[in-house]
Amino acid sequence: MASCMHTSFLPYGNPYPVSPLIRGARYVFLVAGIIYGITKQRYYVRKEEQWREEEAKRKIIRDRENAIMRAKIAAEERENVKLLETGKLFDPPEYEFEKPKKRCDCEDED
């Protein structure tokens, strides 16, 4: 008698019988969800492949730009090293001062 389960041991009472219509609808929605998930997965895979191709093209351009930038930085560093070796790096710059321009023609009014 240990295998026999009484309803008094169930916390929520006896389970109600589920109608075949509801049972069928559950399986229909389950299959529909699986099909929907498969189609969305295929869509996202195609979008991801497109994005990866575009990213590969952008990476080529970005690598070129980075190489140009590194070359510019290396040239600046070589120039700074030359200036440092010659001692001209910390010399004050030589400015050429212009003559101040007249703001008004006050002398002509007299």
MDTraj code that builds the backbone (N, CA, C; nanometers):
import mdtraj as md
import numpy as np

residues = "MET ALA SER CYS MET HIS THR SER PHE LEU PRO TYR GLY ASN PRO TYR PRO VAL SER PRO LEU ILE ARG GLY ALA ARG TYR VAL PHE LEU VAL ALA GLY ILE ILE TYR GLY ILE THR LYS GLN ARG TYR TYR VAL ARG LYS GLU GLU GLN TRP ARG GLU GLU GLU ALA LYS ARG LYS ILE ILE ARG ASP ARG GLU ASN ALA ILE MET ARG ALA LYS ILE ALA ALA GLU GLU ARG GLU ASN VAL LYS LEU LEU GLU THR GLY LYS LEU PHE ASP PRO PRO GLU TYR GLU PHE GLU LYS PRO LYS LYS ARG CYS ASP CYS GLU ASP GLU ASP".split()
xyz = np.array([
    [0.0804, -0.1189, 0.0000],
    [0.0000, 0.0000, 0.0000],
    [0.0852, 0.1260, 0.0000],
    [0.2146, 0.1095, 0.0090],
    [0.3023, 0.2253, 0.0098],
    [0.3053, 0.2920, -0.1267],
    [0.2813, 0.2155, -0.2333],
    [0.2837, 0.2736, -0.3667],
    [0.1559, 0.3495, -0.3981],
    [0.0524, 0.3277, -0.3227],
    [-0.0747, 0.3957, -0.3452],
    [-0.0678, 0.5356, -0.2829],
    [-0.0952, 0.6393, -0.3656],
    [-0.0867, 0.7768, -0.3167],
    [-0.2269, 0.8294, -0.2907],
    [-0.2470, 0.8787, -0.1739],
    [-0.3761, 0.9365, -0.1395],
    [-0.3745, 1.0846, -0.1737],
    [-0.4907, 1.1363, -0.2051],
    [-0.5022, 1.2771, -0.2409],
    [-0.4772, 1.3685, -0.1229],
    [-0.4856, 1.3167, -0.0053],
    [-0.4634, 1.4011, 0.1117],
    [-0.3170, 1.4407, 0.1259],
    [-0.2250, 1.3673, 0.0598],
    [-0.0832, 1.4015, 0.0665],
    [-0.0442, 1.5090, -0.0349],
    [-0.1255, 1.5336, -0.1362],
    [-0.0941, 1.6351, -0.2368],
    [-0.1250, 1.7730, -0.1792],
    [-0.0336, 1.8677, -0.1938],
    [-0.0562, 1.9988, -0.1300],
    [-0.1684, 2.0797, -0.1939],
    [-0.1960, 2.0581, -0.3224],
    [-0.2966, 2.1409, -0.3888],
    [-0.4195, 2.0611, -0.4303],
    [-0.4307, 1.9407, -0.3868],
    [-0.5479, 1.8604, -0.4200],
    [-0.5254, 1.7788, -0.5463],
    [-0.6314, 1.7196, -0.5960],
    [-0.6228, 1.6360, -0.7159],
    [-0.5943, 1.7201, -0.8396],
    [-0.5125, 1.6698, -0.9335],
    [-0.4943, 1.7431, -1.0586],
    [-0.6200, 1.7328, -1.1437],
    [-0.6494, 1.8411, -1.2124],
    [-0.7659, 1.8415, -1.2989],
    [-0.7287, 1.7799, -1.4325],
    [-0.8190, 1.7099, -1.4952],
    [-0.7899, 1.6550, -1.6281],
    [-0.7844, 1.7689, -1.7304],
    [-0.6832, 1.7650, -1.8176],
    [-0.6642, 1.8704, -1.9175],
    [-0.7367, 1.8281, -2.0439],
    [-0.8093, 1.9217, -2.1029],
    [-0.8865, 1.8876, -2.2223],
    [-0.7924, 1.8612, -2.3394],
    [-0.8327, 1.7774, -2.4327],
    [-0.7492, 1.7483, -2.5495],
    [-0.7227, 1.8724, -2.6348],
    [-0.8158, 1.9668, -2.6359],
    [-0.7953, 2.0902, -2.7125],
    [-0.6785, 2.1693, -2.6548],
    [-0.6741, 2.1842, -2.5246],
    [-0.5648, 2.2576, -2.4598],
    [-0.4340, 2.1822, -2.4770],
    [-0.4383, 2.0518, -2.4619],
    [-0.3183, 1.9708, -2.4794],
    [-0.2649, 1.9847, -2.6225],
    [-0.3547, 1.9789, -2.7185],
    [-0.3145, 1.9945, -2.8592],
    [-0.2594, 2.1339, -2.8853],
    [-0.3240, 2.2368, -2.8263],
    [-0.2772, 2.3746, -2.8455],
    [-0.1374, 2.3924, -2.7875],
    [-0.1100, 2.3294, -2.6757],
    [0.0238, 2.3386, -2.6164],
    [0.1294, 2.2841, -2.7118],
    [0.1023, 2.1692, -2.7701],
    [0.1995, 2.1102, -2.8621],
    [0.2122, 2.1922, -2.9903],
    [0.1013, 2.2482, -3.0367],
    [0.1074, 2.3337, -3.1559],
    [0.1946, 2.4555, -3.1279],
    [0.1750, 2.5183, -3.0128],
    [0.2564, 2.6356, -2.9785],
    [0.4022, 2.5978, -2.9547],
    [0.4255, 2.4805, -2.8996],
    [0.5626, 2.4344, -2.8808],
    [0.6327, 2.4179, -3.0156],
    [0.5673, 2.3521, -3.1099],
    [0.6258, 2.3316, -3.2429],
    [0.6417, 2.4655, -3.3145],
    [0.5415, 2.5538, -3.3018],
    [0.5511, 2.6857, -3.3651],
    [0.6690, 2.7642, -3.3076],
    [0.6919, 2.7556, -3.1780],
    [0.8048, 2.8249, -3.1159],
    [0.9378, 2.7699, -3.1623],
    [0.9448, 2.6398, -3.1781],
    [1.0694, 2.5793, -3.2269],
    [1.0971, 2.6237, -3.3697],
    [0.9943, 2.6225, -3.4543],
    [1.0123, 2.6662, -3.5936],
    [1.0506, 2.8136, -3.5979],
    [0.9853, 2.8954, -3.5170],
    [1.0184, 3.0380, -3.5114],
    [1.1638, 3.0578, -3.4681],
    [1.2065, 2.9842, -3.3673],
    [1.3447, 2.9952, -3.3199],
    [1.4448, 2.9547, -3.4262],
    [1.4144, 2.8501, -3.5012],
    [1.5052, 2.8055, -3.6077],
    [1.5166, 2.9115, -3.7163],
    [1.4026, 2.9703, -3.7565],
    [1.4083, 3.0729, -3.8619],
    [1.4820, 3.1975, -3.8132],
    [1.4584, 3.2382, -3.6888],
    [1.5301, 3.3553, -3.6367],
    [1.6796, 3.3279, -3.6266],
    [1.7157, 3.2066, -3.5870],
    [1.8570, 3.1707, -3.5775],
    [1.9228, 3.1790, -3.7145],
    [1.8563, 3.1280, -3.8166],
    [1.9111, 3.1365, -3.9530],
    [1.9265, 3.2823, -3.9961],
    [1.8271, 3.3647, -3.9639],
    [1.8329, 3.5068, -3.9986],
    [1.9524, 3.5739, -3.9303],
    [1.9696, 3.5464, -3.8014],
    [2.0795, 3.6086, -3.7279],
    [2.2151, 3.5573, -3.7739],
    [2.2229, 3.4332, -3.8164],
    [2.3485, 3.3794, -3.8689],
    [2.3862, 3.4535, -3.9972],
    [2.2873, 3.4761, -4.0842],
    [2.3162, 3.5510, -4.2080],
    [2.3594, 3.6942, -4.1772],
    [2.2900, 3.7587, -4.0839],
    [2.3276, 3.8956, -4.0462],
    [2.4685, 3.8988, -3.9874],
    [2.5023, 3.7996, -3.9067],
    [2.6348, 3.7931, -3.8459],
    [2.7418, 3.7729, -3.9521],
    [2.7159, 3.6892, -4.0520],
    [2.8124, 3.6688, -4.1603],
    [2.8343, 3.7987, -4.2371],
    [2.7251, 3.8701, -4.2646],
    [2.7365, 3.9998, -4.3323],
    [2.8213, 4.0952, -4.2499],
    [2.7932, 4.1023, -4.1213],
    [2.8663, 4.1938, -4.0346],
    [3.0137, 4.1573, -4.0298],
    [3.0452, 4.0278, -4.0252],
    [3.1850, 3.9848, -4.0212],
    [3.2578, 4.0223, -4.1497],
    [3.1907, 4.0093, -4.2649],
    [3.2526, 4.0492, -4.3913],
    [3.2807, 4.1994, -4.3917],
    [3.1820, 4.2780, -4.3481],
    [3.2008, 4.4230, -4.3430],
    [3.3105, 4.4593, -4.2432],
    [3.3152, 4.3905, -4.1318],
    [3.4172, 4.4175, -4.0310],
    [3.5558, 4.3835, -4.0835],
    [3.5663, 4.2781, -4.1644],
    [3.6957, 4.2434, -4.2238],
    [3.7419, 4.3548, -4.3179],
    [3.6488, 4.4120, -4.3943],
    [3.6838, 4.5240, -4.4830],
    [3.7255, 4.6458, -4.4006],
    [3.6499, 4.6729, -4.2939],
    [3.6848, 4.7872, -4.2083],
    [3.8192, 4.7657, -4.1401],
    [3.8512, 4.6412, -4.1072],
    [3.9786, 4.6118, -4.0417],
    [4.0950, 4.6401, -4.1350],
    [4.0802, 4.6079, -4.2627],
    [4.1861, 4.6365, -4.3595],
    [4.2113, 4.7866, -4.3655],
    [4.1046, 4.8641, -4.3732],
    [4.1176, 5.0104, -4.3781],
    [4.1778, 5.0621, -4.2476],
    [4.1300, 5.0094, -4.1350],
    [4.1804, 5.0531, -4.0046],
    [4.3284, 5.0196, -3.9887],
    [4.3700, 4.9022, -4.0381],
    [4.5113, 4.8645, -4.0301],
    [4.5978, 4.9575, -4.1141],
    [4.5483, 4.9952, -4.2323],
    [4.6230, 5.0907, -4.3162],
    [4.6394, 5.2236, -4.2439],
    [4.5285, 5.2735, -4.1881],
    [4.5346, 5.4020, -4.1175],
    [4.6283, 5.3937, -3.9969],
    [4.6240, 5.2824, -3.9262],
    [4.7137, 5.2660, -3.8112],
    [4.8592, 5.2597, -3.8547],
    [4.8870, 5.1952, -3.9685],
    [5.0244, 5.1885, -4.0183],
    [5.0745, 5.3280, -4.0548],
    [4.9888, 5.4071, -4.1178],
    [5.0266, 5.5449, -4.1527],
    [5.0521, 5.6251, -4.0252],
    [4.9654, 5.6088, -3.9262],
    [4.9812, 5.6815, -3.8003],
    [5.1096, 5.6393, -3.7297],
    [5.1388, 5.5080, -3.7290],
    [5.2621, 5.4614, -3.6656],
    [5.3844, 5.5162, -3.7374],
    [5.3775, 5.5252, -3.8708],
    [5.4898, 5.5803, -3.9465],
    [5.5108, 5.7275, -3.9114],
    [5.4011, 5.8032, -3.8982],
    [5.4124, 5.9444, -3.8604],
    [5.4729, 5.9585, -3.7206],
    [5.4263, 5.8758, -3.6291],
    [5.4782, 5.8821, -3.4922],
    [5.6259, 5.8458, -3.4895],
    [5.6646, 5.7435, -3.5664],
    [5.8055, 5.7033, -3.5711],
    [5.8913, 5.8155, -3.6290],
    [5.8409, 5.8844, -3.7325],
    [5.9157, 5.9956, -3.7909],
    [5.9310, 6.1087, -3.6888],
    [5.8250, 6.1388, -3.6152],
    [5.8333, 6.2426, -3.5124],
    [5.9329, 6.2031, -3.4033],
    [5.9304, 6.0766, -3.3652],
    [6.0245, 6.0315, -3.2625],
    [6.1686, 6.0406, -3.3118],
    [6.1924, 6.0032, -3.4385],
    [6.3279, 6.0161, -3.4936],
    [6.3721, 6.1617, -3.4940],
    [6.2815, 6.2520, -3.5296],
    [6.3135, 6.3949, -3.5308],
    [6.3439, 6.4435, -3.3891],
    [6.2631, 6.3993, -3.2922],
    [6.2870, 6.4396, -3.1532],
    [6.4183, 6.3836, -3.1006],
    [6.4531, 6.2620, -3.1403],
    [6.5803, 6.2040, -3.0972],
    [6.6961, 6.2839, -3.1557],
    [6.6833, 6.3236, -3.2824],
    [6.7885, 6.4055, -3.3447],
    [6.8027, 6.5382, -3.2711],
    [6.6882, 6.6010, -3.2405],
    [6.6930, 6.7278, -3.1677],
    [6.7507, 6.7084, -3.0277],
    [6.7186, 6.5978, -2.9645],
    [6.7708, 6.5704, -2.8314],
    [6.9214, 6.5475, -2.8353],
    [6.9681, 6.4738, -2.9371],
    [7.1113, 6.4468, -2.9484],
    [7.1905, 6.5734, -2.9775],
    [7.1333, 6.6632, -3.0556],
    [7.2032, 6.7881, -3.0874],
    [7.1862, 6.8921, -2.9773],
    [7.0931, 6.8704, -2.8860],
    [7.0712, 6.9649, -2.7774],
    [6.9753, 7.0759, -2.8139],
    [6.9114, 7.0684, -2.9270],
    [6.8205, 7.1747, -2.9701],
    [6.6764, 7.1510, -2.9250],
    [6.6526, 7.0393, -2.8628],
    [6.5152, 7.0070, -2.8245],
    [6.4623, 7.1039, -2.7194],
    [6.5487, 7.1448, -2.6255],
    [6.5039, 7.2299, -2.5162],
    [6.5408, 7.3766, -2.5363],
    [6.5922, 7.4114, -2.6526],
    [6.6201, 7.5519, -2.6814],
    [6.4883, 7.6259, -2.6976],
    [6.4835, 7.7488, -2.6478],
    [6.3590, 7.8244, -2.6652],
    [6.3399, 7.8576, -2.8129],
    [6.2180, 7.8560, -2.8587],
    [6.1940, 7.8869, -3.0000],
    [6.2232, 8.0336, -3.0284],
    [6.2646, 8.0594, -3.1490],
    [6.2929, 8.1970, -3.1899],
    [6.1683, 8.2522, -3.2567],
    [6.1176, 8.3578, -3.1955],
    [5.9959, 8.4187, -3.2470],
    [6.0320, 8.5410, -3.3290],
    [5.9556, 8.5636, -3.4317],
    [5.9695, 8.6866, -3.5092],
    [5.8503, 8.7739, -3.4737],
    [5.8811, 8.8886, -3.4145],
    [5.7743, 8.9771, -3.3726],
    [5.7437, 9.0763, -3.4836],
    [5.6165, 9.0987, -3.5055],
    [5.5745, 9.1963, -3.6056],
    [5.5533, 9.3306, -3.5369],
    [5.5628, 9.4350, -3.6160],
    [5.5353, 9.5671, -3.5620],
    [5.3864, 9.5770, -3.5336],
    [5.3523, 9.6394, -3.4219],
    [5.2092, 9.6521, -3.3924],
    [5.1416, 9.7438, -3.4936],
    [5.0236, 9.7085, -3.5312],
    [4.9486, 9.7887, -3.6279],
    [4.8752, 9.8989, -3.5538],
    [4.8538, 10.0071, -3.6241],
    [4.7797, 10.1175, -3.5646],
    [4.6335, 10.0777, -3.5499],
    [4.5804, 10.1144, -3.4367],
    [4.4405, 10.0810, -3.4137],
    [4.3485, 10.1884, -3.4692],
    [4.3947, 10.3099, -3.4646],
    [4.3120, 10.4174, -3.5175],
    [4.4043, 10.5245, -3.5756],
    [4.3495, 10.6081, -3.6513],
    [4.4269, 10.7173, -3.7111],
    [4.4055, 10.8440, -3.6292],
    [4.4480, 10.8416, -3.5059],
    [4.4272, 10.9539, -3.4148],
    [4.5172, 11.0717, -3.4514],
    [4.6334, 11.0470, -3.5059],
    [4.7270, 11.1539, -3.5381],
    [4.6764, 11.2371, -3.6552],
    [4.5982, 11.1789, -3.7423],
    [4.5497, 11.2501, -3.8603],
    [4.4364, 11.3456, -3.8276],
    [4.3736, 11.3348, -3.7126],
    [4.2591, 11.4180, -3.6787],
    [4.3004, 11.5584, -3.6374],
    [4.4232, 11.5836, -3.5957],
    [4.4655, 11.7160, -3.5474],
    [4.4688, 11.8163, -3.6543],
])
top = md.Topology()
chain = top.add_chain()
for i, resn in enumerate(residues, 1):
    res = top.add_residue(resn, chain, resSeq=i)
    for name in ("N", "CA", "C"):
        top.add_atom(name, md.element.get_by_symbol(name[0]), res)
traj = md.Trajectory(xyz[None], top)
